[in-house]
Amino acid sequence: MSRDYWPSRWPAEDGGPRRTQAPRFGPGLGIRPGERLEVTTRDVAAATMVVLRDPGEVYLLRHTGGGDAISWVEQIHPESLEVLGRSPDLAGGPTWPGGLAAHANGSLYVAFGRHVHRLGPDAVPILSRKLPRDRPYNSFVVLPDGHLATKDFGGTLPGGSSPSPEPTELLILEPDRLEIVARLTLPERSIARLSSDGDDIYVVGDATLFRVHWDGNRLALDETFEPRYRTIDGQTYGWDAVIEAGAAWFLDNGEGSERFTGTFRGQGTSTAPLHLVRVDLASGAVTLAEICGRPGGIVANPPVVDPQRRIAVGYDSGNAVLAAFSFGTPGPLGPRWTRHQDHACHLVRFPDTGELVTADYDRDRRAEQVVILDIETGTEKARADTGSPVQSVVFPSAGFDRDLYLCSFTTLTHVRVV
């Protein structure tokens, strides 16, 4: 029996620790001619993500802002989005979007600010733990034995406070008492969220990708695997890694994300073009592919990789370009299709139908739309307003059937095919 995540379709951000951004089981949207997207919205402040437990059990993570922010979890109705139950306020700290996951032991876990919390499925707190550093811990992954891996956030916070040059510290917490049972200081600071594949934890550092092995008792840095991806003048750090098709995939030029103004369009500071980065997990070989070739690019989130169709999709939120690449193993990344589209949030892909859930922000109307694409061709299958007046930079989630949940800093949205 699994000891990591609850056996649901979407128990954690990006669907799980490899960040495949695909549901664990069940069908895609399967949009047919004549069908459309029906949207239900609710105004919320600072929604981060939705996770699913058993059918009908939907949980939303929210937070406040500032240097002493709090978070909380709401259980919501799967269709109307009304609040069915709410945790009390949970201690936090400096603001950066945190994480929520449904654990195989039946509990919900939250990381936000410098705290981790264990809640029951009724959102009632069981235990809380204050973490060592006075900075945000940007989420966590659950390892196969049920332990939680987390780390501090090494980037610039909203408001422009300078990041600490101190290298990131990786922590392992046991799930029952949330006690720290192992810790390891890495050679660089890290801004990206953790990813893992089995007992191997991947950390995108400021310039290097690191692999750390957990043996159930201690953490060990793989000193034979430290590929440097940041090699070009004007290139800046990478974001969250997708572990798929024998590689770690991420997007670079993350610097400047604190400049978010309701959109990332025109907010990039990097002088080198933004790249899709592929790091071979066996050899450490690094491949870079430009998204659009222009300076001023910026992202704060990961690409998506379809291993069956051999397609990777990245984006440049500063220049409003979405681009797909075909790949081999090994081999170059070949351009497949490109769209002018103002996308910034995480993605969702449906393996069976080849549907890709993206977003498009209309600056003139101050309105975001959800856009469903065919991942093979980039062809648009459906589009609808989400009700959000700001661009989403956080997490969408698959629903229980032919539906989705979308979050932004102002709005929670449910989308279903009708």
C-alpha positions as CSV (number, residue, x, y, z in Angstrom):
1,M,0.0,0.0,0.0
2,S,1.2,3.5,-0.8
3,R,2.7,5.4,2.1
4,D,3.1,8.8,0.3
5,Y,-0.1,10.3,-1.2
6,W,-3.8,9.6,-0.8
7,P,-5.0,7.5,-3.7
8,S,-6.9,10.3,-5.4
9,R,-6.8,11.7,-8.9
10,W,-5.0,14.9,-7.7
11,P,-3.7,14.7,-4.1
12,A,-1.0,17.4,-4.4
13,E,0.3,20.3,-6.5
14,D,1.2,19.3,-10.1
15,G,-0.5,16.0,-9.4
16,G,2.5,14.6,-7.5
17,P,6.2,14.9,-6.7
18,R,7.5,14.4,-10.2
19,R,5.4,17.4,-11.3
20,T,4.0,15.7,-14.3
21,Q,0.9,18.0,-14.1
22,A,-1.3,15.0,-15.1
23,P,-4.0,13.3,-13.1
24,R,-3.0,10.0,-11.6
25,F,-5.9,8.2,-13.3
26,G,-9.2,8.9,-15.1
27,P,-10.2,10.4,-18.4
28,G,-9.3,13.8,-19.9
29,L,-11.8,16.5,-20.8
30,G,-12.5,14.8,-24.2
31,I,-14.0,18.0,-25.7
32,R,-16.2,17.1,-28.7
33,P,-17.6,19.4,-31.4
34,G,-20.5,21.5,-30.1
35,E,-19.4,21.2,-26.5
36,R,-18.3,24.2,-24.4
37,L,-16.8,25.2,-21.1
38,E,-19.2,26.1,-18.2
39,V,-17.6,28.3,-15.5
40,T,-18.4,28.9,-11.9
41,T,-16.4,31.4,-9.9
42,R,-15.9,32.7,-6.4
43,D,-14.0,35.7,-5.3
44,V,-11.2,34.7,-2.9
45,A,-8.0,36.4,-1.8
46,A,-4.8,34.6,-2.4
47,A,-5.9,31.1,-3.4
48,T,-2.9,28.8,-4.1
49,M,-4.2,25.4,-5.0
50,V,-6.9,22.8,-4.9
51,V,-6.3,19.1,-4.0
52,L,-8.7,16.2,-4.0
53,R,-9.2,13.3,-1.7
54,D,-12.2,10.9,-2.1
55,P,-14.9,11.8,-4.6
56,G,-16.6,15.0,-3.5
57,E,-13.7,16.0,-1.1
58,V,-12.1,19.1,-2.4
59,Y,-9.7,21.3,-0.4
60,L,-8.4,24.8,-1.1
61,L,-5.3,26.4,0.4
62,R,-5.4,30.2,1.0
63,H,-3.2,32.8,2.8
64,T,-2.8,36.4,3.7
65,G,0.2,38.6,2.8
66,G,3.1,40.4,4.5
67,G,5.9,39.4,6.8
68,D,3.7,37.6,9.4
69,A,1.0,36.1,7.2
70,I,-1.2,33.1,8.1
71,S,-2.8,30.4,5.9
72,W,-5.9,28.2,6.2
73,V,-7.6,25.3,4.4
74,E,-11.2,25.3,3.2
75,Q,-13.2,22.2,2.3
76,I,-15.3,23.4,-0.6
77,H,-18.3,22.1,-2.5
78,P,-16.9,20.5,-5.7
79,E,-19.3,22.4,-8.0
80,S,-20.7,25.5,-6.2
81,L,-17.3,26.2,-4.5
82,E,-19.1,27.2,-1.3
83,V,-17.2,26.7,1.9
84,L,-18.2,23.4,3.7
85,G,-15.6,23.7,6.5
86,R,-12.6,25.7,7.4
87,S,-9.5,25.2,9.5
88,P,-8.6,27.8,12.1
89,D,-5.9,30.3,11.1
90,L,-2.6,28.5,10.8
91,A,0.7,30.2,11.8
92,G,2.8,31.2,8.9
93,G,5.5,33.8,8.5
94,P,7.0,35.6,5.5
95,T,4.7,35.3,2.5
96,W,5.3,33.1,-0.5
97,P,2.7,30.6,-1.9
98,G,3.0,27.4,0.1
99,G,1.6,23.9,-0.5
100,L,-1.1,21.4,0.5
101,A,-1.2,17.7,0.1
102,A,-3.4,14.7,1.0
103,H,-1.2,12.1,2.6
104,A,-1.7,8.3,2.5
105,N,-2.1,8.3,6.3
106,G,-5.3,10.3,5.9
107,S,-4.0,13.6,7.0
108,L,-3.7,16.9,5.1
109,Y,-0.3,18.7,5.3
110,V,0.3,22.4,4.8
111,A,3.6,24.2,4.4
112,F,3.4,28.0,4.5
113,G,5.8,30.7,5.8
114,R,8.1,29.0,8.3
115,H,5.5,26.5,9.5
116,V,4.3,23.0,8.6
117,H,0.9,21.8,9.8
118,R,-0.8,18.4,10.0
119,L,-4.6,18.5,9.7
120,G,-7.3,15.9,9.8
121,P,-9.6,15.4,6.8
122,D,-12.1,17.7,8.6
123,A,-9.4,20.4,8.4
124,V,-9.0,20.4,12.2
125,P,-5.3,20.8,13.2
126,I,-3.5,17.9,14.7
127,L,0.0,19.3,15.0
128,S,2.2,22.2,13.9
129,R,5.9,22.7,13.6
130,K,8.0,25.9,13.4
131,L,10.8,25.5,10.9
132,P,14.4,26.7,11.5
133,R,14.8,29.7,9.1
134,D,12.8,32.9,9.2
135,R,11.8,32.8,5.6
136,P,9.2,31.0,3.5
137,Y,9.4,27.2,3.0
138,N,7.9,26.9,-0.5
139,S,5.9,23.7,-0.2
140,F,7.1,20.1,0.0
141,V,7.1,16.6,-1.5
142,V,6.1,13.4,0.2
143,L,8.6,10.6,-0.2
144,P,7.7,6.9,-0.7
145,D,8.1,6.1,3.0
146,G,5.7,8.9,3.9
147,H,8.3,11.4,5.1
148,L,8.0,15.1,4.0
149,A,10.9,16.9,2.3
150,T,10.9,20.7,2.4
151,K,13.3,23.6,2.0
152,D,13.5,27.3,2.4
153,F,12.9,29.8,-0.4
154,G,16.0,31.6,-1.6
155,G,14.4,34.3,-3.8
156,T,13.3,37.9,-3.6
157,L,10.0,38.3,-1.7
158,P,7.1,40.6,-2.7
159,G,8.0,44.1,-2.0
160,G,11.6,43.6,-3.2
161,S,13.3,42.4,0.0
162,S,16.7,41.0,-1.0
163,P,17.2,37.3,-1.0
164,S,19.6,35.8,1.5
165,P,22.8,34.5,-0.2
166,E,22.8,31.6,2.3
167,P,22.6,28.2,0.6
168,T,19.3,26.3,0.8
169,E,18.8,23.8,3.6
170,L,16.9,20.6,2.8
171,L,14.8,19.1,5.7
172,I,13.2,15.8,6.2
173,L,10.2,15.6,8.5
174,E,8.6,12.4,9.8
175,P,4.8,12.6,9.2
176,D,3.5,11.7,12.7
177,R,5.1,14.4,14.9
178,L,6.6,16.6,12.1
179,E,10.0,16.2,13.8
180,I,13.1,17.1,11.7
181,V,14.9,13.8,11.3
182,A,17.5,14.8,8.7
183,R,18.9,18.1,7.2
184,L,21.4,18.9,4.5
185,T,22.8,22.3,3.4
186,L,23.2,22.5,-0.4
187,P,26.0,24.4,-2.2
188,E,23.6,27.1,-3.6
189,R,20.4,28.9,-2.7
190,S,17.3,27.6,-4.5
191,I,14.2,29.4,-5.6
192,A,12.4,26.6,-7.2
193,R,10.1,24.0,-5.5
194,L,11.4,20.6,-4.8
195,S,10.7,17.6,-7.1
196,S,11.3,13.9,-6.4
197,D,11.3,10.5,-8.1
198,G,11.3,7.7,-5.6
199,D,13.9,8.4,-2.9
200,D,15.8,10.9,-5.1
201,I,15.1,14.6,-4.5
202,Y,15.9,17.1,-7.2
203,V,16.7,20.7,-6.3
204,V,17.1,23.4,-8.9
205,G,19.8,25.7,-7.5
206,D,20.7,29.2,-8.5
207,A,23.0,27.8,-11.3
208,T,23.1,24.0,-10.8
209,L,20.7,21.0,-10.6
210,F,21.3,18.9,-7.5
211,R,20.2,15.3,-6.7
212,V,20.0,14.2,-3.1
213,H,19.2,10.6,-2.0
214,W,17.1,9.7,1.0
215,D,17.9,6.2,2.4
216,G,15.3,6.4,5.2
217,N,17.8,7.7,7.7
218,R,20.0,10.3,6.1
219,L,20.4,12.6,3.1
220,A,23.3,12.3,0.8
221,L,24.2,14.7,-2.0
222,D,25.1,13.0,-5.2
223,E,28.5,14.6,-5.9
224,T,28.7,12.8,-9.3
225,F,25.7,14.7,-10.5
226,E,25.9,18.5,-10.4
227,P,25.1,19.7,-14.0
228,R,25.4,23.5,-14.4
229,Y,22.6,24.9,-16.5
230,R,23.3,28.6,-16.1
231,T,26.1,29.2,-18.6
232,I,25.1,32.2,-20.6
233,D,25.6,35.9,-19.9
234,G,22.3,37.5,-18.9
235,Q,20.7,34.1,-18.0
236,T,19.0,33.9,-14.6
237,Y,17.9,31.0,-12.3
238,G,15.5,28.2,-13.0
239,W,12.2,27.2,-11.5
240,D,10.5,23.9,-10.6
241,A,11.6,20.8,-12.4
242,V,9.5,18.2,-14.1
243,I,11.0,14.7,-13.8
244,E,9.9,12.8,-17.0
245,A,11.3,10.9,-19.9
246,G,14.7,10.3,-18.2
247,A,15.4,14.0,-17.6
248,A,14.7,17.0,-15.4
249,W,13.0,19.7,-17.4
250,F,12.6,23.3,-16.2
251,L,12.5,27.0,-17.4
252,D,15.2,29.5,-16.7
253,N,15.1,33.3,-16.4
254,G,13.1,33.3,-13.2
255,E,14.6,36.5,-11.9
256,G,12.1,39.4,-11.3
257,S,9.1,37.4,-10.3
258,E,8.6,39.7,-7.3
259,R,7.7,42.4,-9.9
260,F,4.3,40.8,-10.6
261,T,1.8,43.6,-11.3
262,G,-1.3,41.4,-11.9
263,T,0.6,40.2,-15.0
264,F,4.2,39.2,-15.8
265,R,3.9,40.7,-19.3
266,G,6.9,43.2,-19.7
267,Q,8.3,42.5,-16.2
268,G,11.3,40.4,-17.1
269,T,14.8,41.6,-16.3
270,S,16.9,38.9,-17.9
271,T,19.0,40.0,-20.9
272,A,19.4,36.5,-22.3
273,P,16.5,34.7,-24.0
274,L,14.4,32.4,-21.8
275,H,15.1,28.6,-22.3
276,L,13.5,25.3,-21.9
277,V,16.2,23.4,-20.0
278,R,16.6,19.6,-20.2
279,V,19.1,17.8,-17.9
280,D,19.7,14.1,-18.7
281,L,19.4,12.2,-15.4
282,A,22.0,9.6,-16.4
283,S,24.7,11.7,-18.0
284,G,24.0,15.1,-16.6
285,A,24.1,16.6,-20.2
286,V,22.3,19.9,-20.4
287,T,20.2,21.0,-23.5
288,L,18.8,24.5,-23.9
289,A,16.1,25.5,-26.3
290,E,15.0,29.2,-26.7
291,I,11.3,29.8,-26.2
292,C,11.2,32.9,-28.5
293,G,14.7,34.3,-28.7
294,R,13.9,37.7,-27.1
295,P,15.3,39.3,-24.0
296,G,13.0,40.4,-21.1
297,G,11.6,36.9,-20.6
298,I,10.3,35.7,-17.2
299,V,8.5,32.7,-15.7
300,A,7.8,31.5,-12.2
301,N,6.6,27.9,-13.0
302,P,7.5,24.7,-14.8
303,P,7.0,23.4,-18.4
304,V,5.0,20.3,-19.2
305,V,6.4,17.1,-20.8
306,D,4.3,14.5,-22.6
307,P,6.5,11.3,-22.7
308,Q,4.1,9.3,-24.9
309,R,4.0,11.9,-27.7
310,R,7.6,13.1,-27.0
311,I,6.5,16.7,-26.7
312,A,7.6,19.4,-24.2
313,V,5.8,22.7,-23.8
314,G,7.4,25.8,-22.3
315,Y,6.5,29.5,-22.2
316,D,7.8,33.0,-21.7
317,S,5.4,35.1,-19.6
318,G,7.3,38.3,-20.1
319,N,6.9,38.1,-23.9
320,A,3.6,36.2,-24.0
321,V,4.8,33.2,-26.0
322,L,3.9,29.5,-25.6
323,A,6.1,27.0,-27.5
324,A,6.2,23.2,-28.0
325,F,9.2,21.1,-28.9
326,S,9.6,17.5,-30.1
327,F,12.4,15.5,-28.4
328,G,14.2,12.2,-28.7
329,T,16.4,10.4,-26.2
330,P,19.1,11.6,-26.7
331,G,18.8,14.3,-29.3
332,P,18.0,18.0,-29.8
333,L,14.8,19.8,-29.0
334,G,13.0,20.5,-32.3
335,P,10.5,23.4,-32.6
336,R,7.0,22.0,-33.1
337,W,4.5,24.9,-32.7
338,T,4.4,28.4,-31.2
339,R,1.5,30.6,-30.0
340,H,1.3,34.2,-29.0
341,Q,-0.5,33.6,-25.7
342,D,-0.2,35.3,-22.3
343,H,0.3,32.3,-20.1
344,A,2.0,32.3,-16.6
345,C,0.5,29.6,-14.3
346,H,1.3,25.9,-13.9
347,L,-0.3,23.6,-16.6
348,V,-2.5,20.5,-16.6
349,R,-2.2,17.8,-19.3
350,F,-4.5,14.8,-20.0
351,P,-2.4,11.9,-21.3
352,D,-5.3,10.0,-22.9
353,T,-6.8,12.9,-24.9
354,G,-3.6,15.0,-25.5
355,E,-5.4,18.0,-24.1
356,L,-3.3,20.8,-22.5
357,V,-4.9,23.3,-20.1
358,T,-3.3,26.7,-20.5
359,A,-4.3,30.4,-19.7
360,D,-4.4,33.6,-21.7
361,Y,-4.5,37.0,-20.0
362,D,-6.2,39.9,-21.8
363,R,-4.6,43.1,-20.5
364,D,-7.1,45.3,-22.2
365,R,-10.1,43.7,-20.5
366,R,-8.1,42.8,-17.4
367,A,-9.5,39.3,-17.7
368,E,-7.9,35.8,-17.8
369,Q,-9.2,33.0,-19.9
370,V,-8.7,29.2,-19.7
371,V,-7.6,27.8,-23.1
372,I,-7.7,24.1,-23.9
373,L,-5.1,23.1,-26.6
374,D,-4.3,20.0,-28.5
375,I,-0.7,19.4,-27.3
376,E,0.4,17.9,-30.7
377,T,-0.6,20.8,-32.9
378,G,-1.3,23.8,-30.6
379,T,-4.8,24.0,-32.0
380,E,-7.4,25.6,-29.7
381,K,-10.2,23.3,-28.6
382,A,-12.1,25.6,-26.2
383,R,-11.8,28.9,-24.4
384,A,-13.7,30.7,-21.6
385,D,-13.3,33.6,-19.1
386,T,-12.2,32.4,-15.7
387,G,-13.6,35.5,-13.9
388,S,-10.1,36.4,-12.6
389,P,-9.1,40.1,-13.2
390,V,-5.4,39.1,-12.7
391,Q,-3.1,36.7,-14.4
392,S,-2.8,33.4,-12.5
393,V,0.7,32.5,-11.5
394,V,-0.3,29.5,-9.3
395,F,-1.8,26.1,-9.6
396,P,-4.7,24.6,-11.6
397,S,-5.9,21.1,-10.7
398,A,-7.8,18.4,-12.5
399,G,-11.3,17.7,-11.2
400,F,-13.0,14.4,-10.6
401,D,-14.4,13.9,-14.1
402,R,-14.5,16.3,-17.1
403,D,-13.7,19.3,-15.0
404,L,-10.9,21.6,-13.6
405,Y,-10.2,24.0,-10.8
406,L,-8.2,27.2,-11.4
407,C,-6.7,29.5,-8.8
408,S,-5.4,33.1,-8.9
409,F,-4.7,35.7,-6.3
410,T,-8.3,37.0,-6.6
411,T,-10.4,34.1,-7.8
412,L,-11.3,30.4,-7.6
413,T,-12.8,28.9,-10.7
414,H,-14.5,25.6,-11.5
415,V,-14.6,24.7,-15.2
416,R,-16.6,21.7,-16.6
417,V,-17.4,20.5,-20.1
418,V,-21.0,20.7,-21.1
